Amino acid sequence: MRRSSGPSSAGAGVNDSHLNLSLTSAHAMRERKEDKLDLPVYEAHPPAWLPQAHGSADLGYMGFYPPQPGQDEDILSAKNMREGFVLGEQVSAENFSAQAMINENLHSSDTLSKLEELMNEVFSRRAERIPAIPPSTFRMQSRATFNENKRDSWFADLANPDVPLHKLGKYIPHGAKGHDLLDLLHSKNVALPRAVWFLRVFGANETAGLRNKPHYDPGQYSIDWANLVTSYMKKQLVDIALPIAARPGLNIKQTFKGVLSDPETRERWISRFTYCLKLLRSFYREGLVDHRTFLVWVVQQISTCNLAQAGFVTRLADEYLDGMFGSRALARPFADACLGKLSEIRATSAQEYLVSTDGLIKSLLQRLCLAIPDAFVSPRMWAIHSNLLTNILSENTIGSNDQHIGQSGRDVQQMLLCHLADIRRRNEAMLFRNLPIRVSARLGSAVSDVKLLNSISSTTNMDSMSFFVNDGDDVAFAEKLDMLLTWSVTPLQYGDHRPFAAVTLIRKWRERAGDRATRRDFTPPDEFLQDHLFEWLDSSEVSENPDNIRAVALLFGKLVKHELFSYAKYIQRLIARGEPGLSYTEDNASRHRNFLRWIPLFQSDPAMVNQRKVTLYGVRARETEEDINGRQIRKEIRAVLPDVFGGNTESPAVSTTALLANCGTLVSAVRYEQVRIFRTWLLPILQKHIPSQTSEASQTGLLNTYCISVELMTHAKCFHSILDFTLCVLEHPVALALLNAVVDTLRRFATIWACINVKGHIIKALDNAYHLWKTMKGIQSRTLLDLLIEFDQGHYLDSTSRERVRADIASITLALQPIASRPESVPDVLPEILVLAGDPNPDAPSILANAAGLVPFGMVPFSGTWTDISQRGSTGSHAVVPWAREKRSAALNSETWDVFSTLLLYLAVHGALRTTTILRGLIYPTWQQAARLSGPQLVSMINLLGAANFLCQRLLLCEGGSGEDMPPTDIFDVQCLRTRRQAVYDDNDFSMLVASIPLLIMLEHNDQLPGELRQESTMLCRRLCQDRDFRLGAHRNLSIIRDAFEGSLQTAEGNAEQFNQHIIGGCMTFCVIQMIFRSPTGLPSRQCLAHGKSPPQR
């Protein structure tokens, strides 16, 4: 819009000028304000010398708090203006504690993980800030071969302290060694630090080429260097010689010239010996010489040095005496050498010149007594130097007037006197001087314990047997445990039941101790028992004997099975202590190598089996000897059990010897392999084979399989496998003959079942088997019921079951009783028997027996049934034996006695006649009668005596079948006889057997008997006394042995005609007793008596 002109235009101009002026002023003011805003803001800075509160985090400076924008104290409120700025309380109350919050955080589930993360972060950051270790630039100085001039120049530079070692370290001269090197260092007067440096480098170069060898020992060089230094010192000590006695006509100055007598040689010798001692101090301090080797040398020098050398050697011993305080093996010979040298000093005429040496040796002995008084416990040392040692240790050590020193001296003197009294008491006890009167309670207790253990039999209840009576006494328990383990494996005791009895006793103690530990909140006894069992394995002489390894493996195998001994901890402990010789790849075998290989594993996992394999055969072993033996053993077992595995069915072995000859690998195998074969391979196969054999045609093969399997397991002492197999057979009523074999097996090993403490389980299985046979087969087995009552003994069956069993036995006995009246005894004359020889009817003997009423007496022919006889168990058949001896002994010839012996053996094998009945009714009376008679009466008894000897050998000593008509014919008959003869070693019957041994001795020396009968008597006596069952009975009944042989000697007192014979018999009785309890072989004194010589004096 255009502006108007005129007056108003003039006013407008004025206004415009004012407006422009105002705008100019405002612009100038804005520029001045902008200039003020461009000024820098004041910032407070800390002094340059003030350190930061943290190295990396921005936490400010210590003690420096500059103002910051927006602070509370900068707010100018009315309250702050009136009252001033006051900081409020940071907590609600002055007594507030953050402990509750901290505890709450600590008890949360993620507290530990947060702390772990925090510490891991701290360590990671610290690791990042730590500078890396630079690679080592050290380089071993290399050797160089110098000529003579260069080598002298190099050693001269070594002796010059101004020449730096790094210059000399470029090359080390090679050439001088041994004593020459030490002489060179001494001749150049090399300073000790530089000499030690050189010898270190020299030794490092010497061992550089040996470090890569397989048998390199890092400590061997220090031993070699110690031998070098000691031989160097010995060479110098040898130069100190003493003059010998002058020979007539010679001047002593011309015959002797010592190295210390001449000033020049003395200075040279002292300089070299001093330099050697200084080097030795550095070597000893820095470990360049082996301490033990050097200290042994010092002890040897004290005992062998002469009196001139003693002054130097004793001061050397004084300087290094502290090294001997830690070893009694060094301290005792050192004390002995010092006493010997002191006695030599006091016996010489030059004692006045050796006063300082005498005093130093006394001081050494007193210090040694304070530090290790056991070093003076030596019977030989005390017997020679007791007076001298008493004077030295009783002498006043400190004679100062100072109060504190005097009191310390009196304390030391009192300590020496106390040690002296203890040393005297112990040495005199070892020399059997002034022995206190003590009653050997432990010996009596050990005898009682062995007697208690030997009394274990088939009737023993292991639950009620008290062996570990002092449960709280660890020492008494350790002694009893050691004795129990030794008794269970030593060949001086007898019986296969011993390891099982020991394991059961230990198991009962562990259960009792475990219950007590649980009630009292104590540590369980498992580790305590593990340690003691390991210590016995590690230190016992009986366990170390290689002949006992099979018994030790059996014992510890059962301990491992019952978790009383941990096989895993056993291996771990051996590996942890670095046991050498565990592996077959090492030359020197450890005693534990055989233990690891022989001890079986019943419940082994693959990891344990692999660890055992690696420990014994190494990591690289693929196929071991055990794998090869396992295949061979399986092959042998398949061959002897064709009914189970198929193949050619051969005639069964007639004896144990023949059976074992076909299983040579099994016989020689270690117990680990035997148990593994039987438990994991053969037993499952047999348990599956038994139920499949239900036909009558397979009954004979099943019986052979059972008998052979039991025989193999018996030889391997795998009685748990026998029990499992036998109980499996009881569950399947297959054949009556097999049932009889099972009953015989259980009765034969009755003592072992009692020790294993499984009779309750066996009785339950027998009761079930009886009901099975009764319900399924309609057969009531008398032998099975008798075994039930025999095993029960009123402990396991309830009253109802026990009465039911007794009622069944009574019903069986009543059913077999004859209806018609029968004669009470066998008639003297039976003419009808003579007609049987021409009667072709095979049933004629049975008809005659039934008509004559002889069935109750057991006179059933071979063609008849033996079931009724064995079921009846009457005493009628027992009357046949005394009838034959009393009525027909003179009328029967040798052939007739052979037939009658066959009959008796057949009856005994099949259980129709007890072995004890034949012994009591025929054999013992025959021996007694033959020992009393002479002349024609004795001659008429020759056939009877031969038959008695034959029957005794067959019944008690036969271990193999004849394979003919004469029982035992096969291995089944042998097992039956073994069962029958167990009753002979019961207390009552065993006393009669022992009483017959002197009768055999009398018959052996009866000149009126044929030589064959006398030889048979000798053989019977020896074999009976050496039989293991007889020896077991002898150890179990020591009083019976004593009474029997004492009675035999008293029998001859009133008989003058046989006095000489009884004198010989008495001497032979002593030899027999010695053979029973000591020697398993022969009687050397018996041969002397047989030739009319006197027995050796004892």
SEKE-612586 format. One record per residue (C-alpha): z, x, y. Coordinates in steps of 0.05 Angstrom, whole numbers, plus 5000, padded with zeros to 4 digits. Last residue first. Layout:
<sites>
ZXY
...
</sites>
This chain:
<sites>
643962682282
643063152222
636363092186
636462742120
638263152059
632763332011
631963021942
624362941947
624762201965
630162362016
625462812055
619962292053
624761772080
626462222139
619262162164
619261402165
612561112183
609760832247
612360312296
618260752314
624060482352
627859842336
625559672266
624060392246
630960632267
634060062227
629860272167
632061002175
639360802177
638360372115
634960962081
641261362091
645360802061
640460722003
641061461988
648561391986
647660761946
643761131893
648961681891
654561181881
650860791827
655560981770
661660981815
661060241835
667060041878
664360251946
657160061933
657359361963
660359612028
653759942047
649759302037
654758912078
653959382137
646459302132
646658542135
652158502187
648458952236
641758602229
644957922235
648658142298
642058352330
639157662323
633757572377
631758302374
631258262298
627457602301
622257912347
621958522301
620658072241
615257692279
612058352300
611858622228
614159342226
620459202186
616558752138
610959272130
615759832115
620059452065
614059132031
610459802023
616560151995
617759581946
610459601924
611060351913
617160241870
613459711831
607560191819
612160761800
615060371743
622460191749
627960601716
628061111773
630860611822
629660901891
624860361916
628959821882
635060011923
630960021988
628159341970
635259081961
637159372029
631658932060
634058302024
639758192073
634658162130
630857602095
637357222082
639357282155
632457042175
633356402136
639556192175
637156412244
629956192240
625056742221
623056442154
621255782189
615356122223
612556302155
609555612145
605355652209
602556332191
601156062121
597055492150
593155972194
591456402134
589355782095
584455592151
581856312153
579656282082
582156352010
589656402020
590556271964
587756571900
581256231880
576756731915
575056901988
581557291991
583457052060
586357512112
592957632148
597757672088
604657932108
609657372097
607156912043
602157372008
606557992009
612657591986
608657261930
606257941905
613258241907
616057641869
610457671817
611758411806
619158281798
617857721748
613258171707
618258741708
624158311691
624558491617
624959231637
631259091678
634758781619
632659351575
636159871619
638859691687
640959071725
644158991794
638059121838
633558721792
638158111799
638358151875
630858251879
629557651833
634557231871
630957371937
623957221910
624856591868
629156041898
630656301967
623756591981
619956021948
624255511985
623355882051
615855832044
616555072039
612854701985
608054121994
605554402060
598354522038
598955282041
605755282006
603254851948
597155301939
601555911942
606155631889
600455451843
597056131851
603656461836
604256041772
597356251750
598856981765
605556911730
602056681668
597557281670
603457751678
607257461619
612056881620
617556821567
622557271604
622256871669
622156191635
628755851647
631856181708
625656371748
621255781730
626855281740
628755611806
621755481832
620454791802
626454481837
622954541904
617754041881
623153511878
625753671947
621553151982
616353232036
612952582016
606952652061
605353352035
605753111964
602052461977
596352822011
595453341958
590652941915
589153141845
584353671819
589254231830
594553901786
600653531814
607353851797
610653631863
617353451833
616552721849
610052741808
613652981746
615452311715
613152501645
607951941642
605452081713
604952821700
601552711633
596352251664
595152731722
594253321674
589452911630
585052711689
579853261674
579153001602
576953591559
583953661525
584454331490
589054691539
592754051556
596054041487
601054571507
603554141564
605853601515
611054091489
615154021553
621754381541
627054521595
626153851628
625353861704
631353581739
634152901760
630152531707
626251931733
628151201738
622150761749
619950571819
618151261844
619451411919
613051461960
614050801997
621250972013
619251632046
613851282087
618650732108
623951242128
618951632170
616650992204
623950802219
625251482249
619151412294
621350712317
628350962331
625551512376
620951032412
626750562428
631451132448
626551422498
622652032476
623552682516
630352992503
633052802434
630353422400
623353182416
619353752387
622153692316
622152922318
614752912339
613053462290
615953052233
611952452255
605452852255
607053132186
608452432160
601752172182
601251412177
594051242163
590750562177
584750912207
584150562275
591150282284
595450802249
591051392268
590851172341
598351012342
599951712316
595152022367
598851672424
605551932400
602752632392
599752622463
606452402492
610052942452
605253472478
606453272551
613953302540
613253972505
609754272566
615054752590
610555372586
616355712550
617355132502
609855102489
610055852474
615755762425
612155202389
605955632378
605755542302
608054812307
602254622353
597254982310
599954672246
599553982275
592354102297
590554362227
593653742196
589553302243
583253692224
584753552150
585752822166
578852772198
576152452262
581852122301
579652302373
585152402425
588552922383
582353372387
582853372463
590253552458
588254152414
582854392463
587554352523
593054702484
588555252459
585755352529
592855422555
594255912499
588856402520
592156992486
585357322474
586957372399
589456662400
583256422436
578856712381
583256422325
583455742359
575855732363
575155942291
579955412266
576954852308
569755012290
571555072216
574954392219
568954092255
564254372203
568254052148
568553382184
561053362200
559053012136
564252462148
560752252211
564352212278
562552882310
560352682380
567452612407
568953342389
562753672420
564253472493
571153812492
568054402455
562854502509
568054442565
572354962529
566755472517
564155562588
569155532646
575755632610
573756052550
568656502582
572456602648
578956732610
575657272567
572057592626
578357652668
582157892607
577958502600
572958522543
574258942480
575258342434
569757932465
564858502459
566658612386
565757892365
563157962294
568758452276
573557942305
571757442251
572357962195
579158182220
581557472228
580057342155
575556922110
569956852160
565956222152
559956202106
553656192147
550355612182
544055892213
543055632283
546155062322
550855132381
556754732358
556054772282
553655492288
560255732318
560556472297
553556622325
554356222388
560756612402
557157272396
551557062443
556556812494
560157472490
553657852501
551857442563
558757542592
558658292577
552358372619
555357982677
561858372673
558059032675
555458842743
548758572766
547158592840
551759122868
549759322939
556359122972
560759532926
562959462854
570459322856
571559082927
564858732932
565958362866
572958152886
570457902953
564857522917
569757182870
574157002928
568456702968
565856322907
572455962899
577256162844
581655672809
583456042745
582356762768
583857282715
587457942728
583558502693
578858772747
583758752805
589359032762
584859582736
583159802807
590359752829
592260412796
587160742842
581461132813
579361802841
571761832837
569561262881
563660812863
568160412816
571460132878
578960112888
579660872893
583060922961
587760372987
586460313062
592859943079
588859333101
584359353039
590259332991
593658793031
587458373034
586358432959
593558192944
593157652997
587157362962
590457422893
596457032918
602357062870
606756462854
600756002860
601655722788
594956022767
596256672803
602856762767
599356592701
594157132715
599757592736
602957562667
596457592627
593858172669
600458552659
600058432583
592958692581
594559292625
600459512582
596960082546
594460342613
601660482635
601960342710
605459672699
611060012661
611860562713
613160042767
611060242838
605159832862
605459262813
612859182824
611959232900
606658692897
611258222859
616758352910
612158232969
609357592941
616357322926
618657432998
612157143024
613056512982
620556422995
619655913051
623056113117
629355723130
630155013157
636454903117
633854323075
626854623070
629455303051
633855002997
628054622968
623755242969
629155662935
629655152878
622155092870
621355852873
626955952822
623655462774
617055812782
620156492769
623356232705
616755912683
612856552697
617756972657
617656492598
610056502598
609857262600
614857302542
611656792494
607257302459
613357592426
616258282420
620058782464
618959532467
611659422485
613859242556
610258652588
615358092595
621458532596
618758932655
617458302694
624458032679
627858702696
624158742763
625858022778
633158142761
633558742806
630058392864
634557782856
640758212858
638358542922
636357882954
643057552941
642656822961
639956562895
645356892853
644056522787
636856742773
637156652697
639855972683
636355592626
636954832632
629754712651
627355222601
629854812542
629955282483
628354992414
622055402402
625856042417
628856422476
634656852452
631057492473
631557272546
639157162541
640157832506
635958172560
640157842614
646758022580
644558752574
642458752647
649158452668
652958982629
648759532662
649859212730
657359192721
657559942708
665060022718
666560572766
671361152765
669461582824
665762232808
669462852829
663563292810
657463012776
652663482813
649362882846
656162612865
658063302891
651863302935
653262612963
660562732979
659363423009
653663173054
657862583077
663763033094
659163523130
656062953170
662862733194
664763453210
658363553250
659662913289
666663133306
664163803331
658963473374
664263023404
668863613415
663263993450
661763403495
669163383515
669264123528
662964093571
665963543613
672663893622
669964593634
673965103596
667965283551
668665443477
662765053448
660765043374
667365103338
665865273265
666264713213
658764663205
657865413194
663965503149
661964903105
654865163099
657265843076
661965543024
656765052997
651165572994
649265622920
651564962889
649964592954
642864852956
641664662883
644763972892
640663822954
642963363009
642563853067
636163553096
639562873097
643463113158
637263023202
638563123277
645763363278
645063773215
638664103242
642264283307
647864603267
642964983222
638965243281
645265463317
647565843255
640766183251
641266383324
648166673314
645967103256
639767333294
644167533353
649067903309
643568283272
645469003289
652668913264
650168643198
646569293180
650569383116
647368773086
650968183053
651867783117
644467833133
642467623062
647067023064
643966823131
636966893102
638766443044
641965933090
635865933135
631165853076
635065263048
635264933116
627765023124
626664773053
630464123072
627464043141
620164063120
620263483070
625563153113
620263073167
621362863239
626363413257
621463963238
617263903301
623463973344
624664663314
618464973347
621865463394
627765603347
622865743290
619366273332
626166563349
627866583275
621166923259
622067483310
629267673290
627667573216
622168103217
627168673214
631168303161
625268213115
621067583115
620167143053
624666533066
623666513141
616266633132
615466033086
618865573136
614365823192
608165723149
610165003135
610964903210
603865163223
600564733170
604364113194
602664233266
595164323256
592764803309
588464603368
593264033383
593964153458
601264353455
600564763392
594465143416
597565273484
603865533453
599965943403
595966293457
602466513489
605166743422
598767153410
599267483478
606567663462
604467953394
598968373426
603368653481
609268763434
604869163386
601769593441
608569723472
611569913404
605570353386
606670763449
614270783445
614471003371
619970683329
617069983333
611170133287
615770443236
615071143209
617871273140
616971823089
616772433134
622672213175
626572083110
625772813090
624172893017
627873282962
631072682929
627772022945
630071653006
631570922999
626470503034
625470443108
624069753136
617269503157
614669153219
607169223210
607468613165
609368193225
602668353258
598568133198
602967513192
601267343264
593767383249
594866993184
598466453225
592766423275
587366363221
591265853180
592265433243
584765493258
583065243188
587864653196
585064503265
578064533235
579964043180
582063503228
575063213239
573863153163
566463143144
565162873075
558262573089
555663143132
553462963203
559363283237
558663963203
553364273248
557364163311
563764433280
562765163299
559964983367
566064563383
570565133358
567365633407
567765143464
575165043450
576265793440
572965943507
577165433544
583465693511
581666403534
580266163605
586965803608
590566413577
587666953621
583267453585
586568123576
579968433551
583668753493
587268103479
580967683478
577568203433
583468223385
583167463380
575767493364
576768053313
582067643278
577167083264
570267123292
565867573335
558367423331
555966873377
556366933452
556766263489
551066093537
550765673599
558265623600
559266293634
556566033700
560565393692
566665823680
566666113750
567066883756
572867063803
577967013747
574867623712
576867613639
570867173622
566367643663
568868213620
567667783559
560367693580
559468433596
562268633528
557468133496
551568393537
553069113517
553968963443
547768543436
548067813448
546667233400
546866573437
550865943427
549665303465
554464983513
555364253498
552163833550
555863353595
551462913639
554762273617
551461643640
554261343703
559760823695
557660213732
561460033795
566559483788
564858913835
561258503783
566958603733
571858353785
567657743796
567357603722
574757733712
576657253768
571756723743
574556783673
581556723701
579756083739
576055793679
582055913635
586655603686
582054993688
581754953612
589355003608
590254453658
585153973627
589953543587
594953443642
601853713633
600854273684
598453783736
604453343728
609053953728
606054173794
606853493824
614053453802
615454153826
612854013896
619853963923
622253573985
629053774011
626653844083
623753144081
617052814087
613153454088
608953784144
613953594197
610753484265
609154024314
612053914384
608053934448
612253804510
616753214523
613952924588
606953234590
606053184514
608152464517
603352314574
597652634536
594553294556
591053454490
590354214486
596354274437
592653874385
586854364382
579854094397
576654754414
580055364383
585355824411
586056504378
591056604319
591857344303
597757534257
593357754198
586057644215
581557084196
580856754127
573356834120
573057024046
570457714026
575758244039
581457774058
586557764115
582258214158
585058854187
587358944260
585059624288
579259334328
583758864365
582358124354
577157754397
578457154442
572056814465
570556624537
564256204545
558356564578
555856324648
549355914646
553055284668
554655594737
547255734751
545655024732
550854784783
547755234838
540854954821
543354254824
546554394892
540054654919
536254054894
541253594925
540653954992
533053914990
533153194972
537853045029
533553425078
527353055054
530852395064
533152575133
525952755151
523452115121
528351715161
525952035224
518751895205
520351175191
523151105259
516451355288
512450895244
516450315267
514150475333
506850445314
503550535247
504050095185
503950425115
498350285067
500050005000
</sites>
